[in-house]
């Protein structure tokens, strides 16, 4: 399950802040994909820091981040997926902070939306 309690999220945020985005990568398929996704997810995070969001905008970012995390797990190894999840969690946190009235969707609701989209509904 991708959704974690507040202590786990705080630890992952600290790890994400120390994660070197432009660090050297292994010369293999997984390394290349992880390197590209790290840069893309960090760029998403930086974009979130500069924008203002309405309540539904934050909810859309929440669903988008959950879908991106789910899709990334198909292409990367499990230990790399955790670091990418941390970057996406940071992007969502940043979007929530940039909203006057953030109201996130409950975990089950996000999982249902992602599952429905994966099934093509």
C-alpha positions in Angstrom: 0.0 0.0 0.0 1.5 3.3 -1.1 -0.2 5.4 1.6 1.7 5.8 4.9 1.3 7.3 8.3 2.8 10.7 9.2 6.0 9.4 10.7 6.8 7.4 7.6 6.0 10.4 5.4 8.3 12.7 7.5 11.2 10.3 7.2 10.7 10.0 3.5 10.6 13.8 3.1 13.9 14.0 4.8 15.3 11.3 2.5 13.8 13.1 -0.6 15.5 16.3 0.4 18.9 14.6 0.6 18.3 12.6 -2.7 20.7 13.7 -5.3 18.6 14.4 -8.4 21.5 14.6 -10.9 23.6 11.9 -9.3 25.3 9.4 -11.6 23.2 6.4 -12.5 24.0 2.8 -13.3 24.4 2.0 -17.0 21.3 -0.2 -17.3 17.6 0.1 -18.2 16.4 0.6 -14.6 19.1 3.2 -13.9 18.1 5.2 -16.9 14.4 5.1 -16.1 15.0 6.1 -12.5 17.3 8.9 -13.5 14.7 10.4 -15.9 11.8 10.0 -13.4 13.8 11.6 -10.6 14.4 14.7 -12.8 10.8 14.8 -13.9 9.3 14.3 -10.4 11.7 16.9 -9.0 10.7 19.4 -11.8 7.0 18.7 -10.9 7.8 19.4 -7.2 9.6 22.7 -8.2 6.6 23.7 -10.3 4.2 23.1 -7.4 6.2 25.4 -5.3 5.5 28.3 -7.7 1.8 27.9 -8.3 -1.4 28.6 -6.4 -4.1 25.9 -6.3 -7.8 25.7 -5.6 -9.2 22.8 -3.6 -10.0 20.7 -6.7 -6.6 21.5 -8.2 -4.9 20.0 -5.2 -7.2 16.9 -5.5 -6.2 16.6 -9.1 -2.5 16.7 -8.2 -3.2 14.1 -5.5 -4.7 11.7 -8.1 -2.0 12.5 -10.7 0.7 11.8 -8.2 -0.9 8.5 -7.1 -1.3 7.5 -10.8 2.4 8.4 -11.6 3.6 6.4 -8.6 1.6 3.4 -9.6 2.8 3.6 -13.2 6.4 4.1 -12.1 6.3 0.9 -10.1 5.8 -1.0 -13.3 9.1 0.2 -14.7 11.5 0.5 -11.7 12.7 -1.8 -9.0 11.0 -1.7 -5.6 13.8 0.1 -3.7 13.9 2.8 -6.3 10.1 3.2 -6.2 10.3 4.4 -2.6 12.6 7.3 -3.5 10.3 8.3 -6.4 7.2 8.0 -4.1 9.0 10.5 -1.8 9.4 13.0 -4.5 5.8 12.7 -5.5 4.7 13.0 -1.9 6.8 16.2 -1.7 5.0 17.6 -4.8 1.6 16.9 -3.2 2.7 18.5 0.1 3.9 21.5 -1.7 0.7 21.8 -3.7 -1.3 21.5 -0.5 0.7 24.3 1.1 0.0 26.5 -1.9 -3.8 26.1 -1.5 -6.0 28.3 0.7 -8.4 25.5 1.6 -6.8 22.1 0.8 -9.1 19.2 1.1 -7.5 15.9 0.1 -9.4 12.9 -1.1 -9.4 9.9 1.3 -7.0 7.1 0.5 -9.7 4.7 -0.6 -11.1 7.3 -3.0 -7.7 7.8 -4.6 -7.2 4.1 -4.9 -10.6 3.6 -6.5 -9.9 6.4 -9.0 -6.5 5.1 -10.0 -7.9 1.5 -10.3 -10.8 2.7 -12.4 -8.5 4.6 -14.7 -6.2 1.6 -15.1 -9.1 -0.5 -16.2 -10.1 2.1 -18.7 -13.3 3.3 -17.1 
